Amino acid sequence: MAKQFDVAVIGAGAAGMMCAAIAGARGKRVVLIDHAEKLAEKIRISGGGRCNFTNINAGPANFLSENPHFCKSALSRYTAQDFLALVKKHRIAYHEKHRGQLFCNDSSEQIIAMLKAECSAAEVNWRMPCKVHGITKEADGYLIDTDHGDIAAESVVIATGGLSIPKIGATDLGYRIATQFGLPLVEPRPGLVPLTFDGPGWAAFAPLAGIALEVEVSTSSGKGKHARNGKGGGLFREDLLFTHRGLSGPAILQISSYWEPGTPIVVNLLPEMDVAEELIGSKTTVKKQLGNVLTQWLPARLVEGLLLANGLAPDARLADMPDAKLRKLGDAINRWAIVPTGSEGYRKAEVTLGGVDTRALSQQTMMAKDVPGLYFIGEAVDVTGWLGGYNFQWAWASGYVAGQSV
């Protein structure tokens, strides 16, 4: 005989645990199913082990989706302040690190323990580790075929996440279930991911691994097809890091979600300064070599790479340089346009862009419009936040509204 529940939540990550706790607190008989040996690995490794659990500035403009208005309802009904109240209730010490990003003072384990405690208080049943082999629609709900036998539930919530970081257990189960029940997908791809470069245009920069600096970065158009939120998107001021294979750091992770393969990204290496104007204006007063002038503002190894890429000698005297060459060099520094050959893929991606098409879901409940009792939440859905705690806030908010509805 199948074990009977009101609600089965598949996936015990951030969104799944939140949903299970909220539904259980309403008196629903809830079972939480996960295939992993260790609970909530993605929470555990996030924020360098301190979990960037939300962003106090989180709002719809910080999210990418092909249906940009979808996230508004959930984000307004469960805000960053609501989650912060839960953190305070559990006496977890936290701090703001950068632009509204909130982290645990001690360990991400505290957020996992908090969610587990909320599930325990709501008498949630656990099946873990437990693989789901299939789901069948029945007259009065759903039958789930699992390692632990059949589970029957009136409602099923899919909180299986995306494809990012497969080494901690990411799978495509949620997408397969969506497809089985006729829900369309927005093609998944890696997001918040380092970008890779090679070829002649990159040769001068390949030896620069380890150099980091604050830059302004944008897509060539200022927007991509995933930036359909009326804000254009694709412009960030953050730190950039040169790696052995290309570029990383917060600036690159942010822009990667807006980047379209085959198109350039544009990096302003000195956003505080119009380099060409500064160089041309200094020609009559500065007797230095060009390389020495630039190293006042940029790391010496980066200056070498920039001059090499632009066919200029570091020991050329600034006073002898034609204005046209200085303008070209200024452009190469303030508007460095480079075409990535690819990304580090799901292996290094922090999130998955795309997923279940939100046009097939109710924004008030997260339920599939044409499949009563079937819900999709969290990263499995085509709503992706910026770097900086926004994706966790989407997990809490979408989990909350589904938990209130099931």
Protein Blocks (a to p, Z undefined) as FASTA:
>chain_A
ZZddfbdcehjafklmmmmmmmmmnopacddddfbfbghkllmmggnhnopabcfkbcfk
lpccfblmlmmmmmmmmcfklmmmmmmmnopacddfbghiacdfkbmklmmmmmmmmmmm
nopacddddddfbdcddfklcadddfkopaddfbdcdfebpmehklnopafklmmmmmmn
opacdddddehiadddedjklmmmmmmgoiacddddddfkopafklmgonnpaiacdddd
ddfklcgdjklmmmmmmpcghiacdddfblmbcfklmmmmmmmmpccdfklmmmmmmcfk
lmmmmmmmnopafklcfklpcfklmmmmmmmmmmcccddfbdebjmlpcbdeehjdfklp
cfklopafklghiacehjlpccdddeehjmmmmmmmmmmmmmmmZZ
